[in-house]
């Protein structure tokens, strides 16, 4: 059906759509209440009759309740989505004329709205095939891919809406995929404490990534503020929509950089009407491989060490060499060799002895443990070896005529069980250790066997802290990798798609681990090599990632939508070399540089009050390390400012003023950013970190320093203002 273009026609269509949504909500609400009541009754029935029901009946009833709960959760999710759409049912309209057919109007929104009486679609889900034309085509020839064929025709008219509380605020006819007015309006909004969906502002290059179905490995290099994380989450929502029969939320796993960021993005998928996918950090993922009797350095502690330690100290020089070496391809090769060689290190071969009789000699045990089953990973091999050795005991001992004289042969089953337990216990005693950290330490004790490099200083340093029951962050990946190799890199077949955010934060060894552990999954990797803030442990360049995988599709997102053009251009020029960065022409103030040696907290307070007067909903005071962040927080707190400290992964990001360490601010965005200690970024090695913190700002960036910053500021002095 073709809808009129006048405001009265649009208001009438909007009112009809809202009435339909209200009707759907009433129906879903009634259905949900009935289902809720049914679930409660079933649970009560199970509890009241638990002693009278047999196992089959209990299982049948439990299955029925589980199914009802699943359907109920789905309805609740649908209700929440419709409630959001009640305020803003759709954001775009396309008039499309299919070849040989009449023109039709298609309205595009967060999810499908269908009239239950005549089954007419009033709103199409943004992920539907027909909606793809809104993102990919201007007025003119267009097409979309239906399930069975490609539909070709022409977009005759395109319109965008801003609808709030059920009222049209503005509408704009456009010949482009997203008109400048709408985009500017969206980009000028203030930041919030949670990432939001961007369905109304997705650009063509972003849409291509979201709807990419073909690539097994997709690598997204995105400039700061290009929306790469949001795009990845919208990609997950799209894949869940398109492959609903075969893909569920718990089949998708995202590796987030830290818990603060994981919480920050946690509302996006529910906002899109989908359940949250599984989330983890590499530290949490690796914990299941690690013994509990060691102290493990966290990623944040590792970064804080780098940013707060004197780089000229002997201890830092040794550790920096250790961090760098453990991130090389040479060390990866050593780990593979060592993993293959582990049985020779860990197994102390002994004969199998039953009642003081050598039943299986040492040579046979060696062949069984080290040769016969050498193709089976060590941890999986142990039970196989036990079974094989027990079979040999059966053949050579239990079936022997000599044993007919044994008094306890009358209880054959008991004697068999005794022998089986003896074999199992003796095999267990042959294994020197299964402590993953001890196994890693054993590598360093024997490192000379695997390389001709002089690693004596790193060897001594590593062994010393492990003996003190400490493990550094740079050891987590090697330890996890060795453990995974001992298990044969178990294939997590239930994981069908892996998302890796902040790709530049991980080592090549991490990507090898992911490749081998999730071999059947598709992988989306998103990052910004301009934000490589840990040169000791991260990838060096794109190729460090691409060389790990086969047939990687690379997508470049160069346009930064977060910051004003002033902030983007300033930040870009901080770097000597950089991945592509393009500013969106949203003009604002130049970044401000303020040289201040005393009373810093007073000046920061004044800037905060100025930002508050502009109704900024989120302000960050960023410090290079944790110690400085705590100091600034306490100083500002003494001035009776209402502020929040983010000093660990367990801290909560709030609206208002947050004081935060540089490395915890990665991936986040704020209306205004105050960099409190610019003098701590004077080392050229910190230019990527300096770039990263500057690009957190949407509208205003102020940098305080106790000394001149000329050697790290852009050469073009027109890009910033000294105050």
N, C-alpha and C positions, 0 to 999 in steps of 0.2 A: 504494500500500500504506500502511496506517495502522500506525504504530509505537506500542507501549505507552509510557506516560508515566513509569513508574518508573525509578529510577536504573539498575537492572539492565538494563532494556530499552535505555536510552540507551547504557550501556557496551557492550552487545552490538552495537548498531548502529555505534558508533564503532570497535570492534575489526574488524568486517566491512569498514568503509570503509577503515581503515588497511591491511588485508590486500589489498584491491582496489588501493589506491594502490601498494603494494609490487609487486604483480603487473604493474601498468602500467609502473612504473619498470624492472622487469626486461625487459619486452618492448621498451620504448623504448630501453633501454640496449643490448640485443643488436642491435636494428635500427640504432641510431646507429653502433655499432662497425662493423657490416657496411658501412654507407654510407660511413663514414670510410675504411675500407679500399678501397672501390670508387673513391672520389675520388682517393686516393693512386695507385692503379693506373692510372687514366685519365690523371692528370698525367704519370706516368712513361712511359706509352705515347706521349703527345704529344711528350714531350721526346726519347725514343729514336728516334722515327720522323718527326721534324720535317722532315727532308730528303726523305722519300719521299712525304709527304702533299701533295695539292694544296690550293689555297685553300678549296675547298668542303668537303673532308674536315676540314681544320683548324677551320673555322667550326662545322661540325656537332659535332665533339668538344668544342670550347670551350663551345658552348651546352649540351651534355649535362652537362659538369662544372659549369657555372654553375647549372643546375637542381638538380643533386645537392647542391651547396653550400647553395643556398637551402633545400632540404628538410631538410638536416642542421642548419642553423641553427635552423629551426623546431622540430625535435625537441629540440635542446639547450635551447631556451627553455622548451619544455613540460616537460622533465625538471626544470629549475630550479624551475618553479612547483609541480610535484608534490612535490618535495623540501620546499618550504616548507609545503605542505599536509599532509605526513606528520606534522608536529608539531602542526598545528592544521587539521584537514580542513574545518571549517565553524564558523560563529559563530551561526547562528540556525536555528530550525525553525518552520515554519508548517503547521498542519493545516487544509486547505482543502477544502470540500465544494462542488463545482461543481453547479449546478442539474441535478437529474435523475441525478446520479452519486453513487458512494460517496465517502466522505472519504478524502483522501490526505495523507501527510506529505511535506513538501518541506524538505530541508536546504539551506542557502545558504552558500556559501563563496567563496573567491578565484577558483576556476574549476570547470568541470564535471568530475565524476568519474563515469565510466560503467563498469559491469561488462561486460567484453568478451565474456563467455560468454552472458549473457541480455539484454544491451543495456539493463539497468535503470540509470536515473540515480540514483546514491546522493547526489550533491551537485549543486546547480544553481549555475551562474555567477551572481555578484551582479548582473550586467548583463542577465540573461535576463528576459523579460517576467514570468514568474511571481514572480521575486525582487522585482520592483518593489512587490509588495503588502507586503513586510516594511517598506519605507521609508514607504509612503504610507497604510497602513490600520492601525487598531487591530482588536481582536477584534470581529467583526460583519460586516455586508455589505461585500463587496469585489469587485473585478474586476481582470482584467489583459487586455492587448491581445495576442492571439496574431497570427501573420502574416496570417491570413485572417478572423478574427472576434474579437469581444470576449467573453471568458469571464467570466460572472457567477456569484456564489455567496456563500459565507460563510466567513470565517476563524473556525474553532471554537476554535483554541488557538494560542498564540504563546509561544515560549521562546527565550531567549538563552543562549549558552555562552561560557565562558572556558576554552579547551582549551590546555594547554601540554605539550609533549613527549608528545603522545598520550594525556594524561590530562585528565579533566574536573576543572577547579579549582573552578568553580561554575557553576550554571545557575539561571536566574531566569525564572519565568513572568511575562508582562507583558500589560497591557491597553493599553499605549502603544507608539508606534513605536519608542522606545528608552527603556528604564526608567532611572530616575534612578540606581539603583545601578550599572548598567553604565556609564552616561555618566560618573559621578563617578570610577569606577575608571579609565576611559580618560584623563580629563582630568588626573588626579593623577600620571600617569606623568611620568618625567623626559624632558627634551629630549635629542635625539641630534644628531650632526654631520650627519645627512642627514634630509630630510623623509621620512616614512613614509606608507604608504597608510592610508586611514580607512574602508575598506569596512564595517567592523563598527559604525561610529558615525555614518554619514551620516544627517543629519536630513531631514525631509520637505522643508523649503524648499531645502535643498542638493540633494536628489534631483531636485526639479523642474527645477533649472538643469542638472544633469548630463544629464538625459534630454530636454532641450528640442531637438526636431528641426526645429521650424518657423521659428525666427527666423534671418534672414540676418545681422542685427547684434544681438548680445546684450551689453548693458552691465551689469556687476555692480558695484554700489556696496556694498562690504563693509567693515564696521568692522575695526579691527586685531584679528587673532585669530579672525575669522569663518570662516577656512578657504577663502578665495576662490581662492588659488593652487592649493591641493590639489584643490579642486572643479574647477577648470579642467583639471587633469591627469587627474582621474577622468572628466571629460567627454570628453577626448580618447580615453581608454581605452574608454569606452562607444561612442563614434562608430566607433572601429576595430572593435569587436566587432559592432556592428549593420550596418555597411556594409563588411564585410570584402572583398567582391568588388570594390568600387569605390574603397575608401579604404585607403591604406597609410600607414605611419608617416612616410615621406618626402613625403607630401602635406600634412603639417601642420607649421606653423612657429610657434614661440613666440619673441616678443621678451622677453628677460629684462632686468632693470635693470642687472645687472653679472655678471661672470664668477664671482664668489664665490657669488652666488645661483643661477646656472645650475648650478654644481657641487652646491649644496645640494639641488636638486630632482631631480638626475639619476637617483636610484634608484627614484623613484615608479613610473614606467611599467614598467620591468623587474620590479619587485615585483608588478605587476598582470598579469604575463605578456605584456607588449607590448614591442616594440622602442621605443627612445627616439625621439621625434619630433625634427625639426630644431630646433636652438636657435641663436639669435644675439642680439647686443645691437645697438642702433641704430648704435653706433660701428663695429662689425664690418661691418654691412650697408652703411654709407655708404662704407667704405674702398675698395670697388671702383670708386667714382665719383671718388676723390680722387687727385691726383698725389702722387708720393712725395717731391718736393723741398721740401715745407713741413713745419713742425712743427705738429701738430694738438693742441690742448688737449683732454684727455680729460674726460669727465663728472665724474670724481672730482676732477680738478685744478680744474675749474670750480667745483664745490661747495666745495672746500677754500678756494679764493680768496674765495668769498662769506663763509665762516665764519671766516676768519682775517684779513681785511683791515679796516682802519679805514673804517667807512662814512661818515665825515665828510671823508675825503680827496678831493681834486679828481679824482684818477684814478678812484676808485670811483664818484663821482657821475656822471662821463661814461660809464663802462662800464655802470652800472646803467640809465641812459637808453637806451644802445645795446641792452642785453639786452631791455629792456621793449619798445622799438619794434619790434625784429625778431621779436617774438611777437604783434604786432597783426594784425587783419584788414586794416588799411590796407596793411601791408607785404606781406601775401599778395596783395592786388590788384596791387600794384606788380610783384611777381615774375611774375604771369601776363602783365601788359602787356609786361614786359621780355622774357619768353620768346618772345612772339609777334613782338617787334621785333628779335630777335637777328640774323636775316640781314642787316638793315641795318647793324648794328654790326660784324659779324664778316666780311662778305664785301667784299673790295676788287675790284670788277668790272673785268676786263681783257678785251680781245679775244683770240680764239684765233688764234695765229700759227704757221704751218707754213712752215719755210724762208723766213723773212722776209716771208711773205705773210699779210695779214690774211684769214683764211678765214671766221671768224665774228666779226662786228663787236660792239662793246661793247653796243650797244642790244639785239642778239639774245641776247647772253649774259645781260644784265639780265633780259630777259623770261623766259628759260629758268630762271634761278636764283631769281628773286624773284617771278615771276608765275605761270608755267605750272604749277609744282609746289608752289605755296604751301601747299597742304593737306597736304603730306607733311612730317613733322617734320624739322628741319634735318639731323641726323646721318644719318637714313635717306635724305634727299634727295640727298646728295652723289653717291652712286653712280648714282642715276637721272639726275642732271644730267650726269655724265660720259658716260653712254651716249647721252643725247639730243644733247649737243654733238658727240660722235663721229659720230652719224648725220648731223648737219648737215655735218660735215667730209666724210663720204662723198658726200653729195649735191652739195655745192658745190665740192668740190676733187678728190676721188679719182676721181669719174666724169667730170670735165671733160676735153674733148678736148685742152686745153692741156697736160695732164700726160702725154700720149702721148710727148712729146719727152724726158721725163725718162729719164736713163740707167738708173736703178734700177727703172724700171717693169717690167722683165723679171721681177724678183722681187716680184711684187705682194703676196704674203702678208707678206713682210718689211717692205715699205713700209707696209702696213696696220697691222702691229704697232707700227711706229715712230710712226705718227700717233696710234694709240690711247694709247700711252704718253705722248706729248707732251700730248695733251688732259688725261689724268689728272694729270700733273705740274703743268700750268698751272692746273688747277682747285684742286689742293692749295695752290698758291702764293697763290691768291686768298683763302684762309681765313687770317685774321690769327692766330688761336689757337684751340685746342681745350682749352687748360688751363682746367679748371673754376673754379679759384680766380681766375685772371686774368679770366675772363668775369664772375665775381661782382664783382671789383674794378672792372671796367668799368661795372657798374651804378652803383656808388657814385660813380664819376667823373662820371656823367651823371644823378645822382639827381634833379636839378632838373627834368628833362624829365617826370618821372612823378609829382611831387607838389608842392604849394604849401607844404607844411610846412617849417619852418626846421630842417633837419637838418645844418647846417654842422659842428657839433661832432662829431656821430656820423660824418659823412662823413670828416672829417680823421682822427679816431681810427681808423676802420676801415682806411682807405687806408694809414696809417702802419704798422700792424702787419703788414698783408699785404705791404707792400714789404720788411719785415724777414723775410719768409718765415714768418710766424706766422699761424695761423688759430685763432680763439677757438671754444669749444664752441657758442656760440649761432649761429655761422655754418654749422655742419655741415648743419643741415636745409635752410636756403635754398640752399646750394651743391648739395646732393643733389637738391633739388626742381628747380632749374634744369637740371641734367644730365638728370634723368628727363624733363623737358619737352622737351628737345632730342632725346630718343630717342622721344618720343611716348608716354611712360609705358607702357613695354613691359608686356604682361600676362603675369604668371607663371602660366600656365594650369595648370601642374602643382601649384600650391599651392591646395588646396581648402578649407583652414581655417587661419585665422590667429588666434593667441592673443597678446594684448598684456597683459603683467603690469605692475603699478604704473602704471596708466593716467594717474595724476595727474602723472607725471614728464615727460610729453611735451607738446609745443606743438600748437595747432590745425593748424599747417602740417604737422606730422608725420602727423596723421590724414588730411589732404588727400592727402598722398603715398601713404599706405597705401590709401586709397579708390581712387585712380587706378591704382596699380600692381598691386593685387590685386582687380580689379573683379568677378571671377567667384567669389571665395572668400567663404565665410561667415567672420564675424569675431566672436570672443569677447573682450570688453574687460573687464578687472577691475582695480579700483583702490579707493583710499580717499581721498576729497578732504580728509579730516581730516589726511592725511599729506602735504599739499603743502609740501614743504620748500624749494622754490626758487620764490619768488614772482615772480622775474624772467623765468623761461623756461617755466613750467608753465601748464596750463589754469587759468582763474580759477574755473570752476564746472562743474557737469554739462553745462550748455547749450553750453559751449565745445566739447564732444565731440559732443553729440547733434545740434547744428546742422550738422555736417559730413555726417552720414549720413541716409539716408531710412529711415523705419519702424524705429526702434530699439526693441527690447524691453528695458525696464529692470527689473532684479531687485535688490531691497534685502536685504542680509544684515546685520541690525542686531545679532545676538547674537554676543558675543565669547566663544569657548570657550577661548582660550589662557590668560589670566591669571585669578588669583583675583578674586572679586568686589571685594575691597579695592583691588587694583591697577587694575581696570577703572574703578571709580567715581572713584578719585583722578585717573586720567588723563583721563577724560571732562571733569571739572570744570576742567582746565587751559585748555580752549578756551572762548572767549566764545560762539562759534556753532559748531555741528557737525552733521555728518550723523548719522543715528540710531545710537545705541550702547546696547546692552543687556547687562548682566552676567549670566553664569551663576552661580547661587548656590553657588559653591565657595568657602567661606570660608578665609581665611588671615590672615597678619599685615598690619597697616597698613604702607604705605611709610614708611621711616625717613629723616628729614632730619638730617644731622649737620653742624654748623658747625665747620670745622677749618681753621686758617690754617697750622699747621706740622705737620711729620711726617706728612703725608698718606699716604705709602706704608706707614707702620707701621699706620695705622688700616685702610687697604684690605686689607693682609695679614691683619689680625685678622678682618675680615669674610669674606674668602676662606676662612680656616681654619674659621670657623663654618659656612659653607655646605658645605665639604667634609665636616664632621662629620655633616651631614644627608644625605650621599651624593648631592649634586647632581652630575650628570655633565657639565653644561655651565654655565660661569659667564662672563659678559661684563663687562669693565671698559670702559665706553664713554666716549670723550672727544669733544668737539665737532669738533676738527679733527686733521689728521695730525700736526702739530707736538706738540700736547699728548699724543696717543697714544704717540708715540715717547718723549717725556719720561717719561711714567708707566711705560711698558714697561721702560725702562732702570733706573728707580728700583726697580721691583718685582724686576727680574732681579738687582739687586745684593743683594737680600734672600734670594737662593737659592730663589726661587719657580719652580716649573715652569710657565711661561706661554708663550703663542704670540701673535705680533703679526700682526694683519691690517691691513696698510697699503697694499695695492694689490689690484687685481683678480686678480693671480696668486698671492696668498696663499691658503693652505689653511686652511679652518675645521676645527678639531680638537675632540675631546672634551677636557674640562678647562677651563683658564682661557684666554680669548682677550681680548687688548686690541685694541680696534677703534674706528675713527672712526665718528661718528654716521651718516653717509650710507652707509657700507658695511654697517651693521647693519640697514638697512631690509629687511623681509621675513623676517629671521631670528628665531629665538626661543631663549631660554636659561632654564635653571632659575632662576638668580639673576642679577640685573643690578645692577652698581655704577656709578652715574653719578659720574665723578670730578671734574667741573668744573661744578657747577650754576650757579656765578656767571657762566658764559659764556652763559647763556640768559635773562638779565634783560631783554633787549630784547623787547618784546611781539611783534615781527616773528618771533621764534624760537619762538613758542608751539606751532606745528605740529611743529617739529623736536623740541621738548621732549616733546610728546605722543608722537611716534613712538618716541623712544628709551625712554621709560617703558613703553610697551606691548610691549617685547621680552621682558619678564619673565613667566615662568609662575608662580613661587611667591614670590619675594622681590625687593623693590626697595629699594635703599639709595642715597640721593643725598647726596653730599658737596658742600659749598660753603664758600668762604672768607668769604662774607657772607650776610646774611639774604636769603631768597627770597620774602618776603611778597607782592610784587607779581605773582609768576607762579604762586604756589600757589593751590589752591582756597580759596574763601572759607570753606567748611565745614572748620574745623580738626579735626573728628572723623575726617576721612578720612586723616590722616597723623599721625605722631608725631615731635616734635622730640626729639633726644637731645643 
